[in-house]
Amino acid sequence: MADRGSPIRHFAIRYSRAMDELALKLADGTNILVPRSLDSLTTYVLLEQDCWFEKETAILSWFAPGMVAIDIGANLGLYSLSIARRVGPQGQVFAYEPGSEPRGFLQESREANALRNLHILPFALSNSRREGRLAFSDTSEMHRLGDEGAGETVRITSLDEEDRAHAWPRIDFVKIDAEGEELRIVEGGRSFFARHSPLVMFEVKAGVEIDHAIPEAFRAINYRVFRLLNGMPLLVPVEPGETVNNYELNLFAAKPDRAASLAAEGRLVEQETAWTPDDLARAAALDLLRGQVFARAFESLFAKRYLDSVYLDALAGYAAWRTPRLTAATRYGALQFSFRKLHELCRKAATAARLSTLARVAWEAGYTSVAVEAMDSIQQMMQLGRLQLVEPFWPANARYDDIAPGEQNLDWFTASILEQFERRSDYSAAYTGVSNRIAALLRLPHTTAEIERRNILPRLKLGECLPVPERLLRAAPDHINAEAWREGLIPNTIVPARL
């Protein structure tokens, strides 16, 4: 926690006293200035989760000094700021944000982090140079080029125009988040994408459906398409015609040379390696499970020598996925094997243990909808009083691997399911409000600070004035913005008097 004389605290107090500004911290230490309103999606999510909800933020660890990145649709700078800090003075970030309000916040955040290598440009990107109109949405994340409703006049350019203007010698990374303008950006960047070979992250779901035209546009210019796994920051192929999980918000594109470079670093799989278990792999699966902290409370259950053969093979596949000495392609093949076996088995003979393991494996493999369905089935068992654990299993939530259940095994299991469902069934409670699961989780052991925040934030957003829970007044590894809560900077909060 920052002391009272620290630059971080001075930044927070200096800016947050303004009625419309709030200074927060990201997990990597980045300072970010956001609107002091729970109607701002970025503000809400950062207060709720201590991070942005996109799994793709995991790739921020890939950036190294000297790299050059372009952020199209930078908004408040969740990617630009962190990337600029990581690439250092030798690197550069070009952040394009046409909206005057979010751009103003981004400029203040640049100053707070002393990022001279972050270049903020007031342009929208499309397929040509012209003037246009940015139509406002309820929150700046959803602003888009268009003529409807309130908005502002903006200048529009293209990647090809910008490449000529800046004469970029190389570009390592491009992020495209342009609310429906992605295809025109690719069209206006044909020379750029031919001359450079960046890793491209592009939004593929701006509404409720996946836009399959965007990955096809990249394939047409010799870029392969990939998705990022949930379980670790690993890019895996998305082949033409392959169904993309509806929870995916972004995909990636890379030319063969960039893909080969990332594969050599263990960050990308060019082709899945087929994997099947042998007796050693099956034995290793049970050894790995029995070695977990949580397993000690289920000693008799995990001591079983005979398991359904298909289930044991699936457990072996998941254990191989977790084996670092194997190649990334082999590990991914093992994960896919495990998912397929578990998914088929649970369709025919579902048990709570198998469904919990399926929820874990499906989520790590990126099949979030299957994971959510599995956890929903377990919750139905709970409601009917039919929850029984009769086989070894993996908790749906990886955090629970290292939590000893104590004597309340079923409470521990219930919490693992409810917490994972709450966090993964939707991107944020900003979309759903308070669920019944939150009240149940607050009565169970092992609750995180995020659950406390998910309990209070929807009601604060609706205008209720509520006291800040005692837990949210104290900084902790899972609660990095305690100072904002303690100072009464969160809208509609009441801070208890301190003696």
Buried (B, 14 or more C-beta within 10 A) or exposed (E): EBEEEEEBBBBBBBBBEEEEBBBBBBBEEBBBBBBBBBEBBBBBBBBBBBBBBBBBBBBBEBBEEEBBBBBBBBBBBBBBBBBBBBBBEEBBBBBBBBBEBBBBBBBBBBEBBEBEBBBBBEBBBBBEBEEBBBBBBEBBBEBBBBEEEEBEEBEBBBBBBBBEEBEBEEBBBBBBBBBEBBBBBBBBBBBBBEEBBBBBBBBBBBEEEBBBEBBEBBBEBEBBBBBBBBBBBBBBBBEEEEEBBEBBBBBBBBBEEBBEBBBEEBBBBBEBBEBEBEEEBBBBBBEBBBEBEBBEBBEEBBEEEEBBEBBBBBBBBBBBBBEEEBEBBBBBBBBBBBBBBBBEBBEEEBBBBBBBBBBBBBBBBBBBBBBBBBBBBBBEBBEEEEBEBEBBBBBBBBBBBEBEBEEBBEBBBBBBBBBBBBBBBBBBBBEEEBBEBBEBBEEBEBBBBBBBBBBBBBBBBEEEEBEBBEBBBEBEEBBBBBBBBBBEBBBBBEBEEEE
